[in-house]
Amino acid sequence: MRDRVRVAAVQFATGTDLDENLAVCLRMLDAAAAEGAEVVVMPEFCNHLSVYEDRDHCRSVAVSLDGPWLGALAQRSAGYGIYTSLTVTVSRGGDRVTATNVLINPRGRVVATADKQMLMGNERACLSAGGEVSPVADTAFGPVGLYSCMDGVTFEVPRTFAVRGARLLLNSLNSFALDEARLHIPARAVENGVYVVAANKVGPLLPAEQVPAFSQALGVPPEALNGAGESQVVAPDGTVMAMGPRTGEAVVVADLDLSLVEPDRLRRRRPEVYRPLAQSHTARPAVGRDTEVIAGCVPGARRNPALVEEAVAAGAFLVVLPELTSPPTNISPGVLVVTTARRDGRHFGQVWSAEGLVHEQAQIHYCDRFPDATRLGTEVSLYPAPFGDLAVVVGDDHRYPEFFRLAAVAGAHLVVVCWQPEHRWECDLALVERAAENRISVAACGLPGPLAATMLLNPPADSLWNPHRSTPYTGTINTPASQRVQPDDELLVGTLHPGRALNREVSKDTDLVGGRPWQASAVLTEGTSAGGRVYD
């Protein structure tokens, strides 16, 4: 198994003519081969735009896995002796058409396919979602995972590949959202400690005559409905090694050393705790709670306990302290204080009120900073605060997307994080992604320092499919609004909107939590945790 490989992500536009689209794919494959690429990743919907007149039209422009359209690409790949990955629509018989990731090997054979699990908005009108766990592809560089666009907007599908040993993930996109390049793509790399090669579209993503109708329905300007480009290659630490432009064709090339993949990122997972993720049931956040709450995060509470009183004086009914910070002796009625404490070989997140301790959440994953916390929790529980059901994250549980997903599946409105992150990616990518993919508010508090780890995150006020938006469209469809301290700040007061958790739809009929690929999540629940620890 080789460790060194040159990869290319190619971005280009496609239209409604299958022959013209094939010619573009072949031309871009030629360009990538000329750069010495051994693995080439192309965008999603390479054979035809993802909008159709009806199901019959969708079926008529789909391709066959053993047909001439893919056959021409396979022959060209074999001529260069390279791997080619792309997403096309495939007729599966009857009325069923899937968006399918295809990997062609250097001998010109289709050696792996992976049907898209999470369809986006209008795609649901004519396409069928995949319902099975996608296999990892065996290559000369080891196991590889294939996924497309919406399957990378939540963590499950990429993670199923990483936990089965994939060191390289190939992501094909058809997106006009700026969130992809800025957040979702690098988050998928760093949370799994793997490389990601992502190829996005440029140019119009819709037939010209349909642009006005989609623009009105989505509440976005017509010019925003072009592919956002920025195809990229991301290292296991989240560093973007190479990126294409926002517009125009591009071949984005990088040399990878797959020995740098970080499998330790997955070593302390707790598969047995994640079992609710592999079930279809999803609780909806309760209605009737306050839609917003003023939160006060107090990173300077250890040095100056009076800052807690200052937060309450500013109107905070939720006060968050850094981990292992003692709660105040007197807590005002109606105020909740969140912190952590160690006791009897365990590390707990705690919620305190004027009546005393009202809730505890045991640390779920082993954490090097707390080696004495060897008795770990086995479930994520929620506290029913007046402003929403909340979960508390302690230790390094924030590094595991499964924890936040368990909270969301249980119906959480918000998550409180008492932490001390060690890496910038934990603040800039991981925590932001947790708020995004779960449509959940987050209040995080860490000690003052260069990582500026204290922040408030809120889901967007509008879903994508909303002609009557309350805020102007900014080019993103899922990025949380963020309020964050400067490195030396000791107090942050702002408003959280836990009521926004009731709207989990990123677009029409596209529920980020209820529509999660729960069948694929069965892979995430397989196996057991490493021995040597006690689980309560």
C-alpha distance (Angstrom), angle and dihedral (degrees) to the residues before:
residue distance angle dihedral
M1 . . .
R2 3.79 . .
D3 3.79 123.5 .
R4 3.80 100.3 -166.6
V5 3.80 119.8 73.3
R6 3.79 137.0 155.0
V7 3.79 112.4 -138.0
A8 3.79 133.6 -171.3
A9 3.80 131.4 -159.6
V10 3.80 109.9 -160.7
Q11 3.79 123.6 -162.1
F12 3.78 126.0 -163.5
A13 3.80 143.5 136.9
T14 3.79 128.3 -96.3
G15 3.78 132.3 -167.1
T16 3.79 138.6 -173.1
D17 3.82 99.6 -70.9
L18 3.80 110.4 91.9
D19 3.81 94.5 -159.7
E20 3.78 92.8 51.0
N21 3.79 91.0 47.1
L22 3.80 90.9 51.1
A23 3.79 90.2 50.7
V24 3.82 89.9 53.4
C25 3.81 91.8 49.1
L26 3.81 91.5 50.5
R27 3.79 91.9 47.0
M28 3.79 92.4 50.4
L29 3.80 90.9 46.2
D30 3.80 87.9 54.5
A31 3.81 89.9 51.3
A32 3.81 92.8 50.0
A33 3.79 92.0 47.6
A34 3.80 89.3 51.4
E35 3.84 86.8 58.6
G36 3.81 90.1 55.5
A37 3.81 96.1 -107.7
E38 3.80 116.6 167.5
V39 3.82 94.4 -173.7
V40 3.81 120.2 37.1
V41 3.81 122.8 -168.4
M42 3.81 119.9 -162.5
P43 3.83 129.1 -170.7
E44 3.78 130.6 -92.1
F45 3.82 122.7 -84.8
C46 3.79 93.7 23.4
N47 3.78 94.1 161.6
H48 3.82 98.5 51.3
L49 3.78 141.3 -9.1
S50 3.80 113.0 -85.2
V51 3.82 95.0 -114.0
Y52 3.81 120.8 88.7
E53 3.79 138.8 -177.0
D54 3.81 91.2 -128.1
R55 3.80 141.0 -39.2
D56 3.79 92.8 -73.0
H57 3.80 90.4 55.2
C58 3.81 90.8 47.1
R59 3.79 90.8 52.2
S60 3.81 92.5 46.3
V61 3.83 93.5 57.3
A62 3.81 95.7 42.6
V63 3.81 118.0 105.1
S64 3.78 133.2 -135.8
L65 3.78 122.6 -117.9
D66 3.81 89.0 -127.9
G67 3.80 96.9 33.8
P68 3.81 132.0 110.3
W69 3.83 97.5 -96.8
L70 3.80 95.3 61.3
G71 3.81 88.4 30.5
A72 3.80 91.1 66.0
L73 3.80 90.7 52.7
A74 3.79 90.8 45.8
Q75 3.79 91.4 52.7
R76 3.81 91.9 49.5
S77 3.83 91.1 47.6
A78 3.78 90.1 51.3
G79 3.79 90.2 50.0
Y80 3.79 89.7 57.9
G81 3.80 95.4 35.3
I82 3.81 93.2 -127.9
Y83 3.80 139.5 128.1
T84 3.80 117.1 -109.1
S85 3.80 124.4 -164.5
L86 3.80 125.2 -173.0
T87 3.80 142.3 142.1
V88 3.80 122.8 -116.2
T89 3.78 135.5 162.0
V90 3.80 111.5 -100.0
S91 3.80 128.2 -161.8
R92 3.80 108.2 -128.6
G93 3.78 98.4 -175.5
G94 3.77 131.0 -84.3
D95 3.79 111.3 22.4
R96 3.81 95.3 -31.2
V97 3.82 121.7 115.2
T98 3.79 123.2 168.9
A99 3.78 135.5 -165.8
T100 3.78 98.1 -123.8
N101 3.78 132.0 -169.8
V102 3.80 109.3 -139.7
L103 3.81 128.9 -163.9
I104 3.81 118.2 -161.3
N105 3.80 116.1 -165.6
P106 3.85 127.7 -141.8
R107 3.80 89.9 -92.2
G108 3.77 92.0 58.8
R109 3.79 97.9 -105.4
V110 3.80 128.0 132.5
V111 3.79 99.1 -121.8
A112 3.81 101.6 169.7
T113 3.79 140.2 20.0
A114 3.79 131.3 -175.0
D115 3.80 122.5 -172.0
K116 3.80 116.4 -140.1
Q117 3.80 109.9 -101.6
M118 3.83 102.9 -165.0
L119 3.78 115.4 46.4
M120 3.79 118.7 -157.7
G121 3.81 124.1 -130.8
N122 3.80 111.5 -69.8
E123 3.82 92.4 20.2
R124 3.80 87.5 77.5
A125 3.79 91.5 66.9
C126 3.81 94.3 72.5
L127 3.81 109.9 5.6
S128 3.78 132.3 76.4
A129 3.79 121.4 -136.2
G130 3.77 122.3 -126.8
G131 3.79 114.3 -105.9
E132 3.78 103.1 -170.8
V133 3.77 136.0 73.5
S134 3.80 108.6 -89.7
P135 3.81 113.9 -124.5
V136 3.77 123.1 -121.1
A137 3.79 112.3 -114.2
D138 3.80 119.0 -121.7
T139 3.81 111.3 -134.2
A140 3.79 139.3 160.9
F141 3.82 86.0 -94.3
G142 3.80 95.4 51.9
P143 3.81 129.8 -101.8
V144 3.81 115.8 -9.1
G145 3.81 130.1 -168.5
L146 3.82 125.2 -142.9
Y147 3.80 124.4 -158.5
S148 3.78 139.8 148.2
C149 3.79 137.6 -133.4
M150 3.83 109.8 -67.4
D151 3.81 91.0 33.6
G152 3.80 86.4 67.6
V153 3.81 95.6 48.5
T154 3.80 87.9 77.1
F155 3.78 124.9 39.7
E156 3.81 103.8 -122.7
V157 3.81 105.5 85.0
P158 3.83 97.9 44.4
R159 3.80 89.6 45.4
T160 3.81 92.4 54.0
F161 3.80 87.3 62.0
A162 3.81 95.0 45.3
V163 3.81 94.6 50.9
R164 3.82 88.5 53.0
G165 3.78 92.2 55.3
A166 3.80 105.3 -91.4
R167 3.78 112.1 155.4
L168 3.79 95.4 -178.4
L169 3.83 128.1 46.9
L170 3.81 122.0 -163.6
N171 3.80 114.1 -154.5
S172 3.82 123.7 -169.9
L173 3.81 116.4 -166.2
N174 3.80 140.9 -169.6
S175 3.79 99.2 -176.1
F176 3.79 140.0 140.0
A177 3.82 91.6 -172.7
L178 3.79 120.0 109.0
D179 3.81 89.3 -151.1
E180 3.79 90.8 80.0
A181 3.79 98.4 67.0
R182 3.79 96.6 32.0
L183 3.80 99.7 45.5
H184 3.79 123.9 -4.5
I185 3.81 100.8 49.2
P186 3.82 97.5 48.1
A187 3.82 91.4 40.0
R188 3.80 91.0 57.8
A189 3.80 89.9 53.5
V190 3.77 99.8 46.7
E191 3.80 99.3 40.1
N192 3.82 88.9 56.2
G193 3.80 98.4 33.6
V194 3.83 92.6 -125.3
Y195 3.81 139.5 116.8
V196 3.81 119.2 -97.0
V197 3.80 124.8 -161.7
A198 3.80 110.3 -166.8
A199 3.81 127.6 -175.0
N200 3.80 120.3 -169.2
K201 3.79 134.8 -174.8
V202 3.80 128.9 -105.9
G203 3.78 127.3 -163.9
P204 3.81 127.3 37.1
L205 3.81 115.9 -17.3
L206 3.82 91.8 -165.7
P207 3.79 136.5 50.5
A208 3.81 107.2 -92.9
E209 3.81 94.2 -116.2
Q210 3.83 91.4 57.1
V211 3.80 97.8 49.5
P212 3.86 96.4 89.9
A213 3.83 93.3 52.1
F214 3.80 93.7 47.9
S215 3.79 91.8 44.4
Q216 3.79 90.8 55.3
A217 3.81 95.0 43.5
L218 3.79 93.2 48.8
G219 3.78 95.9 40.7
V220 3.81 92.5 -128.9
P221 3.82 131.2 119.8
P222 3.82 115.9 -95.8
E223 3.80 93.5 -116.8
A224 3.83 89.4 59.7
L225 3.81 91.1 66.4
N226 3.80 94.2 79.6
G227 3.78 123.2 103.1
A228 3.80 110.2 -85.8
G229 3.81 96.3 -138.2
E230 3.80 114.6 -165.3
S231 3.79 92.1 134.2
Q232 3.76 107.1 -173.8
V233 3.78 152.5 178.4
V234 3.81 116.1 -132.9
A235 3.81 127.9 -164.1
P236 3.82 124.6 -136.9
D237 3.81 90.8 -98.7
G238 3.81 91.8 56.6
T239 3.80 95.4 -102.6
V240 3.81 113.1 144.4
M241 3.80 102.9 -129.9
A242 3.80 96.3 -173.5
M243 3.80 135.2 -1.8
G244 3.78 136.3 -172.2
P245 3.82 126.2 -135.3
R246 3.80 125.8 -88.8
T247 3.80 91.3 -110.4
G248 3.78 136.5 28.1
E249 3.76 135.3 35.4
A250 3.80 117.0 -57.6
V251 3.79 142.9 171.2
V252 3.80 108.9 -145.3
V253 3.80 111.3 -162.2
A254 3.82 132.3 -173.0
D255 3.79 137.1 164.2
L256 3.80 113.4 -127.9
D257 3.78 131.4 -157.1
L258 3.78 103.1 -158.6
S259 3.80 91.7 -168.9
L260 3.82 85.6 76.7
V261 3.80 92.1 67.4
E262 3.80 109.7 122.1
P263 3.82 109.9 -135.6
D264 3.82 89.9 170.4
R265 3.80 86.5 76.7
L266 3.81 86.5 75.2
R267 3.80 101.8 33.3
R268 3.79 97.9 95.6
R269 3.76 98.6 46.7
R270 3.83 116.9 133.9
P271 3.83 104.7 -139.1
E272 3.80 94.4 176.6
V273 3.82 90.4 57.8
Y274 3.81 92.0 53.8
R275 3.82 97.1 61.8
P276 3.83 95.3 111.9
L277 3.80 87.5 63.5
A278 3.80 90.6 66.2
Q279 3.81 92.5 55.7
S280 3.79 125.8 86.0
H281 3.80 95.1 -132.3
T282 3.79 114.4 104.7
A283 3.80 123.8 176.5
R284 3.77 116.4 -136.5
P285 3.81 117.1 -134.2
A286 3.80 109.3 -98.3
V287 3.78 118.3 -102.1
G288 3.77 124.9 -136.9
R289 3.80 96.3 56.5
D290 3.79 123.4 121.2
T291 3.80 109.2 -79.6
E292 3.79 93.9 -139.3
V293 3.79 142.1 18.3
I294 3.78 134.6 -170.2
A295 3.80 109.5 -118.8
G296 3.76 127.7 -163.3
C297 3.81 118.7 -158.9
V298 3.80 111.4 -166.8
P299 3.83 112.0 -164.8
G300 3.83 89.5 165.9
A301 3.82 95.2 53.4
R302 3.80 94.9 111.4
R303 3.77 93.3 54.7
N304 3.78 96.0 38.2
P305 3.83 116.0 19.8
A306 3.81 89.5 -177.5
L307 3.81 87.8 75.6
V308 3.81 88.1 75.7
E309 3.79 89.4 61.0
E310 3.79 88.7 47.6
A311 3.82 90.5 54.9
V312 3.80 91.2 50.6
A313 3.80 90.8 47.1
A314 3.82 87.3 54.7
G315 3.80 88.7 58.8
A316 3.81 101.9 -94.6
F317 3.81 115.6 157.1
L318 3.81 91.2 174.2
V319 3.81 116.2 54.6
V320 3.81 119.7 -174.9
L321 3.81 122.8 -164.4
P322 3.81 131.7 -169.0
E323 3.80 115.4 -93.0
L324 3.82 116.7 -74.2
T325 3.81 92.7 15.3
S326 3.82 112.9 139.4
P327 3.80 114.6 -118.2
P328 3.82 117.5 -118.1
T329 3.78 117.3 -88.3
N330 3.78 92.5 -124.8
I331 3.79 120.3 40.5
S332 3.79 119.3 -171.4
P333 3.82 117.4 -117.8
G334 3.79 111.7 -90.0
V335 3.82 93.6 20.0
L336 3.81 122.0 115.4
V337 3.81 121.5 -157.4
V338 3.81 120.6 -161.2
T339 3.80 124.2 -160.7
T340 3.83 139.1 129.5
A341 3.81 136.2 -107.9
R342 3.82 139.0 -176.5
R343 3.78 122.1 -127.7
D344 3.82 135.5 159.4
G345 3.80 95.9 -9.5
R346 3.80 93.4 -45.7
H347 3.80 136.7 103.2
F348 3.78 115.3 -144.5
G349 3.76 136.4 -168.2
Q350 3.78 106.4 -138.9
V351 3.80 136.5 -159.5
W352 3.81 115.7 -156.4
S353 3.80 129.4 -169.4
A354 3.80 135.5 173.8
E355 3.84 86.4 -80.9
G356 3.82 93.0 55.5
L357 3.82 132.3 -109.6
V358 3.82 109.0 3.3
H359 3.81 104.4 166.9
E360 3.80 142.1 19.1
Q361 3.81 132.4 -168.7
A362 3.79 117.4 -167.6
Q363 3.80 118.6 -137.8
I364 3.82 107.7 -98.3
H365 3.83 104.1 -162.2
Y366 3.78 129.6 47.4
C367 3.81 112.1 -102.0
D368 3.81 127.0 -160.6
R369 3.81 91.1 -144.5
F370 3.80 89.7 61.1
P371 3.82 105.4 38.5
D372 3.80 90.5 159.3
A373 3.82 90.9 60.9
T374 3.79 95.0 88.5
R375 3.81 98.3 142.9
L376 3.77 102.9 81.7
G377 3.77 131.0 -168.7
T378 3.78 123.9 -111.2
E379 3.79 103.5 -153.6
V380 3.78 144.5 32.5
S381 3.80 112.9 -118.7
L382 3.81 130.9 -170.6
Y383 3.79 132.3 -137.7
P384 3.84 115.7 -142.4
A385 3.78 101.6 -131.7
P386 3.82 119.2 178.1
F387 3.80 89.2 -109.1
G388 3.81 96.4 47.0
D389 3.77 145.8 -51.4
L390 3.78 108.0 -66.6
A391 3.80 136.6 -163.7
V392 3.81 124.3 -154.4
V393 3.81 122.1 -140.2
V394 3.82 119.2 -155.0
G395 3.80 137.3 175.7
D396 3.81 110.2 0.8
D397 3.80 95.9 -34.6
H398 3.81 88.0 119.7
R399 3.81 88.8 72.9
Y400 3.79 90.6 67.2
P401 3.82 114.5 74.4
E402 3.79 88.1 -161.3
F403 3.83 91.0 72.3
F404 3.79 94.5 58.2
R405 3.79 91.1 42.9
L406 3.80 90.5 53.7
A407 3.81 88.9 52.5
A408 3.81 91.8 49.1
V409 3.81 93.2 46.4
A410 3.83 87.7 52.2
G411 3.81 89.4 55.0
A412 3.80 103.5 -100.0
H413 3.79 120.0 172.5
L414 3.80 95.4 -165.3
V415 3.78 143.6 4.3
V416 3.81 126.2 -140.5
V417 3.81 117.8 -153.5
C418 3.82 122.8 -161.0
W419 3.78 101.7 -175.7
Q420 3.77 151.9 138.1
P421 3.84 107.0 -145.4
E422 3.80 119.9 -159.4
H423 3.81 100.9 -159.5
R424 3.79 133.9 50.4
W425 3.80 91.9 -128.3
E426 3.80 90.0 65.3
C427 3.81 89.5 63.2
D428 3.79 102.5 31.0
L429 3.80 98.8 41.3
A430 3.80 117.7 5.7
L431 3.79 101.6 51.4
V432 3.80 93.4 38.9
E433 3.80 89.7 51.3
R434 3.81 91.7 51.0
A435 3.79 90.5 56.3
A436 3.81 90.9 45.4
E437 3.79 102.2 47.8
N438 3.81 93.4 43.9
R439 3.83 97.5 38.7
I440 3.77 88.0 -130.6
S441 3.82 135.0 139.7
V442 3.81 117.1 -115.8
A443 3.81 131.8 -162.1
A444 3.82 113.2 -171.0
C445 3.79 128.0 -178.7
G446 3.80 127.9 -173.1
L447 3.77 134.0 159.8
P448 3.82 117.3 -79.8
G449 3.79 112.3 -85.4
P450 3.79 146.8 116.1
L451 3.81 94.9 -64.4
A452 3.81 91.6 61.5
A453 3.79 88.7 -143.6
T454 3.81 98.4 177.3
M455 3.79 114.6 95.5
L456 3.80 147.6 141.6
L457 3.80 118.4 -137.1
N458 3.80 127.8 -169.5
P459 3.81 129.9 -174.6
P460 3.81 116.6 -115.5
A461 3.79 115.1 -80.3
D462 3.82 91.5 -130.7
S463 3.76 135.9 44.3
L464 3.78 116.9 -134.2
W465 3.80 96.1 -105.9
N466 3.80 97.1 65.7
P467 3.81 122.7 115.2
H468 3.82 89.4 -174.7
R469 3.78 100.2 56.0
S470 3.80 118.8 -179.4
T471 3.80 91.1 -150.2
P472 3.83 131.5 35.1
Y473 3.79 117.0 -95.1
T474 3.82 110.5 -101.7
G475 3.80 100.6 -175.3
T476 3.80 94.7 -94.2
I477 3.79 126.0 97.3
N478 3.78 103.1 -173.3
T479 3.81 111.1 17.6
P480 3.83 112.3 124.8
A481 3.77 122.0 -125.3
S482 3.79 106.7 -108.3
Q483 3.79 134.1 -152.8
R484 3.81 111.7 -176.1
V485 3.80 138.1 173.8
Q486 3.77 128.3 -120.7
P487 3.84 114.1 -111.9
D488 3.82 95.0 -95.0
D489 3.81 98.7 37.6
E490 3.79 115.5 121.0
L491 3.81 101.7 -168.7
L492 3.80 135.7 39.6
V493 3.80 121.7 -177.6
G494 3.78 122.1 -179.6
T495 3.78 145.7 131.2
L496 3.79 124.6 -82.3
H497 3.81 120.9 -160.4
P498 3.82 105.6 -152.3
G499 3.80 89.6 163.2
R500 3.80 88.7 73.5
A501 3.80 88.5 72.7
L502 3.80 86.8 79.3
N503 3.81 89.3 71.3
R504 3.78 106.2 61.6
E505 3.79 95.3 157.7
V506 3.78 113.3 113.7
S507 3.81 88.0 -174.9
K508 3.79 138.9 -9.4
D509 3.83 109.9 -38.4
T510 3.81 90.0 -12.9
D511 3.80 107.5 123.2
L512 3.80 110.9 -176.6
V513 3.82 93.2 -155.1
G514 3.80 107.7 24.0
G515 3.81 90.3 40.5
R516 3.80 94.8 48.1
P517 3.84 116.5 133.7
W518 3.79 93.7 -101.4
Q519 3.80 93.9 165.3
A520 3.81 90.5 59.7
S521 3.80 89.4 48.1
A522 3.81 89.3 72.7
V523 3.81 85.7 85.6
L524 3.81 89.5 59.4
T525 3.80 91.6 57.9
E526 3.80 97.3 51.1
G527 3.81 120.8 108.7
T528 3.78 129.1 17.1
S529 3.77 135.8 -97.5
A530 3.79 122.1 -86.9
G531 3.79 115.1 -86.9
G532 3.78 129.0 -110.6
R533 3.80 97.5 72.2
V534 3.78 135.5 88.8
Y535 3.80 119.9 -127.5
D536 3.78 118.0 -156.7
